[in-house]
Amino acid sequence: MILTFALISAGVLVLFTFTGTTFYHLFSAPTEISLFSPFMYFSFVSHVFGHQNWNHLLSNFMIILLVGPLVEEKYSSGTLFLIILITALITGILNIVLFSTSLMGASGIAFMLIILASLTNFSRREIPLTFLLVAGIFLGNEVINSIEKDNISQFAHIVGGICGSSFGLLFAQKD
């Protein structure tokens, strides 16, 4: 599942390389609500496959390819697919509701996986110290970085982290 995600994202970037911005709207979260556009609904999820350039893609997938297989082994491919789908959907919908800027990339998924991985051993009623440290460092860093004017969506990172925490705690309840 993780490798397929990486290959699809690389394929989309190759498509961008050969077609320019022709297909960007399909792989970036929409900037305005258009209820009758099927592309809007598709892009609520497909934005995680689009990346601005190879550096953007590689920085996301270094994390995803490192942490993803561990999480996939713990939760199964089908469950992880659903978790990624829901995280992408939540991020896409919140982005269109709260911001007027587009969103592209899998950084929210990367941070969701980091937080979820820190909760892989959470089966008792105790919160792991690694989770607290990762969540604290992660959230502190995102709050500090949100002050800077850049093209990085700290919002997507934070939403991904919240989704990872929520799913980790939800699935731990079932153990």
Sequence and secondary structure as in RCSB ss.txt:
>XXXX:A:sequence
MILTFALISAGVLVLFTFTGTTFYHLFSAPTEISLFSPFMYFSFVSHVFGHQNWNHLLSNFMIILLVGPLVEEKY
SSGTLFLIILITALITGILNIVLFSTSLMGASGIAFMLIILASLTNFSRREIPLTFLLVAGIFLGNEVINSIEKD
NISQFAHIVGGICGSSFGLLFAQKD
>XXXX:A:secstr
 HHHHHHHHHHHHHHHHHHTTTTGGGGSB SS  TT HHHHHHHHHTTT  SSHHHHHHHHHHHHHHHHHHHHHH
 HHHHHHHHHHHHHHHHHHHHHH SS B SSHHHHHHHHHHHHTTT  SSS  HHHHHHHHHHHHHHHHHHTS S
S  HHHHHHHHHHHHHHHHHHHHH 
